[in-house]
Amino acid sequence: MFKAYQSNPNTAGELTVGALPADTSEQILNDQTQTIKKGGTVHCRAAYELASDTKNVTLKAYKGDGGRYLGKHVYKIGTFQDQEFDVGVN
């Protein structure tokens, strides 16, 4: 599970999930709810409604909903499309 954040002086700054692009394949839609096996990989897409078009986005990975924290990656606005992110699933 992923959560996205943008810096905000008053709250945690968690971003709202947005609609996926229309060209998202059925395979990606099916894979995003599957459990990934150790050493396995899947392609995934995520969309978020940005609070700012200038502040970096921090994407945090968790093992399932409410699971343990796996890691994070900070993306600069305008540079985070079509990038792979290894969360080290164990």
C-alpha positions in Angstrom: 0.0 0.0 0.0 1.2 3.5 -0.8 0.4 6.9 0.7 1.4 10.2 -0.9 2.2 13.4 1.0 3.0 17.0 0.2 4.5 19.3 2.9 1.8 21.2 4.7 2.3 23.5 7.8 -0.9 22.4 9.5 -1.6 18.8 8.7 0.2 15.5 7.7 -0.4 16.6 4.1 -1.7 13.2 2.9 -2.9 13.4 -0.7 -6.3 12.1 -2.0 -6.2 9.3 -4.5 -7.2 10.5 -7.9 -8.5 8.8 -11.1 -6.1 6.6 -13.1 -5.5 7.6 -16.7 -7.9 6.0 -19.3 -5.1 4.0 -20.9 -4.5 1.9 -17.7 -4.4 -1.7 -18.7 -6.6 -4.4 -17.2 -3.4 -6.2 -16.1 -2.3 -3.2 -14.0 -5.8 -2.9 -12.5 -5.8 -6.6 -11.5 -2.2 -6.6 -10.2 -2.6 -3.6 -7.9 -4.8 -5.6 -5.4 -2.7 -8.7 -5.5 -0.1 -9.8 -2.8 3.4 -9.6 -4.4 5.5 -12.7 -3.7 9.0 -12.3 -2.3 11.3 -11.4 -5.2 8.2 -10.8 -7.5 7.4 -7.7 -9.4 4.3 -6.1 -10.9 3.6 -2.9 -12.8 1.3 -0.5 -11.0 -0.1 3.0 -11.4 -1.2 5.4 -8.8 -2.7 8.9 -9.2 -3.1 11.6 -6.5 -4.7 15.0 -6.4 -1.8 17.3 -5.8 -2.2 20.1 -3.2 0.6 22.1 -4.8 2.2 22.2 -8.2 5.6 23.2 -6.7 6.1 21.1 -3.6 7.8 17.7 -3.7 5.7 14.5 -3.2 6.8 11.9 -0.7 5.5 8.4 -1.5 5.6 6.0 1.5 5.2 2.2 1.1 3.5 0.0 3.7 3.0 -3.8 3.9 -0.7 -3.9 3.4 -3.3 -1.5 4.8 -2.1 -0.5 8.3 1.0 -2.7 7.9 4.6 -2.0 8.7 6.5 0.8 7.0 8.7 -0.4 4.1 10.3 2.8 2.8 9.8 6.1 1.0 10.9 8.0 -2.1 10.7 11.7 -2.6 9.7 12.9 -6.1 10.2 16.4 -7.5 7.2 17.8 -9.3 7.5 17.2 -13.0 10.0 14.4 -12.8 8.1 11.4 -11.3 6.1 10.0 -14.3 7.0 6.5 -15.5 9.6 5.8 -12.8 10.1 2.4 -11.1 10.2 2.3 -7.3 11.5 -0.8 -5.4 9.9 -1.0 -2.0 11.9 -4.1 -1.0 8.9 -6.5 -0.4 9.9 -9.3 2.0 
